[in-house]
Amino acid sequence: MIRKAGVLACLVLLVGGCGSGEMPDPNTLADLKLYVFDCGMLRLENVEDFSVGNNETEVRDLSVPCYVIEHEKGRLLWDGGLPSTTADTEGWQGEGMLLRLDRTFADQLTDINLNMSSFDLMAFSHMHFDHVGVANEVQGAKLIIQKAEYDAAFADPVTLPGADPSLYNKLKDAEQLFITGDHDVFGDGRVRIISAPGHTPGHQVLFIDLANTGPIVLSGDLYHFALSRTDRRVPSFNVDADATLASMDRVEKFLEEEGATLWIEHELALFNQLKKSPEYYD
Ligand SMILES: [Zn+2]
């Protein structure tokens, strides 16, 4: 990145010569990148658990993305999709809620010359199975997690409804950074974890200030459907309905203040329009 910026600087300074060694990097803002990966799909029979009537939406298929954020100070994995073993079987599988995964995240990473040891940091919107599917495969990354989420996910027995510790138990051995509330990941304000509890005790969303795309927020499961957002629907299985509504208010205010766009992670109609790795947003 620095080399690229250096070349640009050289072009700009061509008239005055360009042989004076190291140049300051004038263009680090453009170095922030976001890669979107297809980490599976969910197919629901019934959407009533999301407090959405089956006749209110025709949507039954949900996207399950993973994201890689490249910052000059490190590489962050945000959300871990469905378990990689889902890809062992072709097509839809399961009962009730169906799952599918066409290509593992680890395999997709090879397209951009990365592997499961390439991350400096990992953070998950929350610890449900469709967000931590690859958690145990990540090697050597520091886990950033809300203390409340950690305490529930690692309690014995687990007190986080819907969590499957067999998918994430190795995180206990990872280097950990416990946070309580918002967290500026790289210290320059451009990648920020925003606390949004309610779906789970330590649910969180991610703000990324992209230079060309503009600021965006990855929703986690603050909302599952477009309708969940417009009509403030709280799934019946959320651990705290009041906290969820307060988190919706807080994130909506944040979006307005930052002029940021919200990407609902599970919204397939949006996901289908997004560029996928190896393409990226910057
Ligand atoms: Zn989810």
Residues whose N, C-alpha, C, O or C-beta is under 5 A from the ligand:
A	BS01	ZN	D130 D221
